[in-house]
Amino acid sequence: MGSMSIWHWIVVIAVVLLLFGRGKISDLMGDVAQGIKAFKKGMSDDEAKPAEKPEPVKSIDSAPSASTSQRTDVGSKAV
């Protein structure tokens, strides 16, 4: 009783066809196929595109510049 016989599957398919109709199912499958094609195209575009050149790394000099040594009010509270 737990297994599905061929007659069960025929009834299920007939009910699905009556509820959704042949046109809606084919439209749905067409939309799924278009989605898969778009996904595959997007994946192939990513692989085909060469990696962009990274920008050169900007380094910070450890020596203080002249403009920072002139500021003596940094950290003091104005009263």
Helices and strands as residue ranges (DSSP letters): H 6-48, H 66-69
